[in-house]
């Protein structure tokens, strides 16, 4: 493996308390991992905004988990989403933007 590996980094992550507990999905799914680097000192403010925002994304059960770095590179946040297929991903994300309040919460993050 060392001939194929360019770099490696490790993180120890904790789950956000406002996010659902990660559960296995039934059937085939496409998983999307989104990672964000926050400005130092903004984790609490960011978390408070996402605690409100995640409520807009619960109806389709696409939110798998939200995590933040505890050890390793700090101020890093990860979201894990699951979608049936790429079409449902597009529809779900577009539907969130049509909900009143989603844009206001996401704007500050």
Steps between C-alpha positions, in 0.01 A plus 500: 500500500781745567570526125142619443464732801583868460390622842298405802337683788293383791225663701308394804144624454209560734136508394298820527227455761234664279554258210326165474693192603659347188301197389557260209292571190289238328577423141761665283588860580734770386686653792631854497761611751528877529786647702539856621792681665372755749669812622645444849253599771186458286409137579226586753341765279521269199347214697212716622415602143515140376285380791225720356581429134502119522128503582437601138676187373338228713192403299684297233730328750807595297697634798718211619729678744681814600841490663771734620870440554612436856857385430696572184431805289268712715207715385400248236138393459366211293146433377405160365191482279334202328289515187322237295668626184639819346155614390361478855808689623428786264128505583559487876760776498284724279197439724698616804575834334128553437420466872466825683774531759755256350686773316516724806656229716741376235606855408677542834693174471 
